[in-house]
Amino acid sequence: MFVVFVYLFSGLFKDFLIYFFIIFVHEAGHAITGILLGWKLKCISIYPFGGYTKFDEDINRPMKEEMLILLMGPLVQIITCGLILLLFPHLSFGSLFLQYNLSILLFNLLPIYPLDGGRMVNLFFNKFFPFLKSLNLSLFFSILLLSLLIGFSIHYKLLMNFIAVLCFLGVLIYKEYRNRKYYFTKFKLERFLKNYSFFRIKYI
């Protein structure tokens, strides 16, 4: 609703339609891939910096499935953008459409949790570290990178709306940090109650 209010209040209706379409395509890539893999779609939320597709699934689902779902959002967005610009080369707002696509794509691929890039980094950490340590590392890395981006934005006096988006992202990181022990408890409980296969390491 925040995004709708800002765009409509400022009279940028065309910008709003482009923004909404790109976000919808991106999140549809996540959602459709998850559904095809048998994941239960819970909701799709729209934020000032993009969208968020939430599934009602176990944390212990295969990492390759989660990685595929993460990758299909940007991939479907790139393919759709390319097809539209190819089929309609004389589109009046083609440059604006391309600019929005690139900005949303690059922002979502930043290695900041819970953006797509941050979740990919977390999956990478999961290959080498236990669940809770991987999550803590992802959040620590996200806070560090976000702090650097905010400092850079303030120093070079970038647009205030970009700084506001970064601060909003900081709120989401804080919420994930507060919920990390809940995620860890859910992670362990799923392994206790359900027949998930995983590597057991015996320390001597």
C-alpha positions in Angstrom: 0.0 0.0 0.0 2.9 2.3 0.7 4.2 2.0 -2.8 0.7 2.6 -4.3 0.3 5.7 -2.2 3.6 7.2 -3.1 3.3 6.7 -6.9 -0.4 7.7 -7.2 0.0 10.7 -4.9 2.9 12.0 -6.9 1.0 11.4 -10.2 3.5 8.8 -11.5 0.8 6.4 -12.6 2.8 5.0 -15.5 5.8 4.4 -13.2 3.5 2.6 -10.8 2.2 0.3 -13.5 5.7 -0.5 -14.7 6.9 -1.1 -11.2 4.0 -3.3 -10.2 4.3 -5.4 -13.5 8.0 -6.0 -13.0 7.5 -7.0 -9.3 4.6 -9.2 -10.3 6.6 -11.0 -12.9 9.6 -11.5 -10.6 7.4 -12.9 -7.7 5.4 -15.0 -10.2 8.7 -16.7 -11.1 9.3 -17.6 -7.5 5.7 -18.7 -6.9 5.1 -20.8 -10.0 8.5 -22.6 -9.5 7.6 -23.3 -5.9 4.2 -24.6 -6.8 5.6 -26.9 -9.5 8.0 -28.3 -6.9 5.1 -29.0 -4.5 5.6 -26.1 -2.2 2.5 -24.5 -0.6 2.2 -20.8 -1.5 1.1 -18.7 1.5 1.2 -15.1 0.2 3.0 -12.5 -2.0 3.8 -9.2 -0.4 4.9 -6.0 -2.1 7.5 -3.8 -0.4 9.1 -0.4 -1.5 12.2 -2.3 -2.8 10.4 -5.2 -4.4 8.2 -8.2 -3.4 8.4 -11.2 -1.1 6.9 -14.6 -1.9 6.2 -16.6 1.3 5.7 -20.4 1.3 4.1 -22.4 4.1 6.8 -25.1 4.0 9.3 -26.8 6.2 12.8 -25.3 6.7 14.3 -28.6 5.9 13.2 -28.8 2.3 16.1 -29.6 -0.1 18.5 -26.7 -0.6 18.5 -27.3 -4.4 14.8 -26.6 -4.5 15.1 -23.4 -2.6 18.0 -22.3 -4.8 16.0 -23.0 -7.9 13.0 -21.0 -6.5 15.3 -18.1 -5.7 17.0 -18.1 -9.2 13.7 -18.3 -11.1 12.5 -14.9 -9.9 15.4 -12.9 -11.5 15.5 -15.3 -14.5 11.8 -14.9 -15.4 12.1 -11.1 -14.9 15.1 -11.0 -17.3 13.4 -13.2 -19.9 10.1 -11.2 -19.7 12.0 -7.9 -20.0 14.0 -9.1 -23.0 10.9 -10.4 -24.8 8.9 -7.2 -24.3 11.8 -5.0 -25.6 12.4 -7.4 -28.5 8.8 -7.7 -29.5 8.0 -4.0 -29.0 11.3 -2.2 -29.9 9.5 1.2 -30.3 7.8 1.2 -26.9 7.4 4.8 -25.8 8.5 4.0 -22.2 11.1 1.3 -23.2 14.0 3.1 -21.6 12.1 3.6 -18.3 11.0 0.0 -18.4 14.6 -1.2 -18.8 15.8 1.2 -16.1 13.3 -0.1 -13.6 14.1 -3.7 -14.5 17.8 -3.3 -14.0 17.4 -1.3 -10.7 15.0 -3.9 -9.2 17.0 -6.8 -10.4 20.4 -5.5 -9.1 18.9 -4.4 -5.8 17.3 -7.8 -5.2 20.6 -9.6 -5.9 22.4 -7.7 -3.2 23.8 -10.2 -0.7 21.6 -8.7 2.1 19.1 -11.0 3.9 16.1 -11.3 3.2 16.7 -10.2 -0.4 17.2 -13.0 -3.0 20.9 -12.4 -3.0 21.1 -12.6 0.8 19.1 -15.9 0.8 21.5 -17.3 -1.8 24.4 -16.4 0.5 22.7 -18.1 3.4 22.3 -21.3 1.3 26.0 -21.1 0.5 26.8 -20.8 4.2 24.5 -23.8 4.9 26.8 -26.0 2.9 29.7 -25.4 5.3 28.2 -24.4 8.7 25.3 -25.5 11.0 21.9 -23.9 10.5 22.0 -21.3 13.3 25.6 -20.3 12.6 24.8 -19.9 8.9 21.9 -17.7 9.7 23.9 -15.6 12.1 26.7 -15.2 9.6 24.2 -14.1 6.9 22.6 -11.6 9.2 25.9 -10.2 10.4 27.1 -9.9 6.8 23.8 -8.2 5.8 24.0 -5.7 8.7 27.6 -4.8 7.8 26.9 -4.4 4.1 23.7 -2.4 4.8 25.6 -0.1 7.1 28.2 0.6 4.5 25.5 1.3 1.9 23.7 3.7 4.2 26.9 5.5 5.1 27.8 5.7 1.4 24.4 7.1 0.5 24.5 9.7 3.2 28.1 10.7 2.4 27.4 11.2 -1.3 23.9 12.7 -0.7 21.9 10.1 -2.7 18.2 10.2 -3.0 16.3 10.2 0.3 13.9 7.5 -1.0 16.8 5.2 -1.6 18.1 5.8 2.0 14.6 5.2 3.3 14.4 1.9 1.5 17.7 0.8 3.0 16.4 1.8 6.5 13.2 -0.2 5.8 15.4 -3.1 4.8 17.3 -2.7 8.1 14.0 -3.2 10.0 13.4 -6.5 8.1 16.9 -7.7 9.0 16.2 -6.8 12.7 13.0 -8.9 12.6 14.8 -11.8 11.1 17.5 -11.5 13.8 14.8 -11.5 16.5 13.2 -14.6 15.0 16.4 -16.6 14.4 16.0 -18.8 17.5 12.4 -19.5 16.5 13.7 -20.6 13.1 16.3 -22.8 14.7 13.8 -24.4 17.0 11.5 -25.1 14.1 14.4 -26.5 12.1 15.3 -29.0 14.9 11.7 -29.9 15.6 11.1 -30.8 11.9 14.1 -33.1 12.0 12.9 -34.7 15.2 9.3 -35.3 14.0 9.8 -36.0 10.3 11.9 -38.4 8.4 14.4 -35.9 6.9 17.8 -37.4 5.9 20.8 -35.3 6.8 24.5 -35.8 7.5 25.5 -36.6 11.0 28.9 -35.6 12.2 30.4 -37.4 15.2 33.0 -35.3 17.1 35.7 -37.3 19.0 
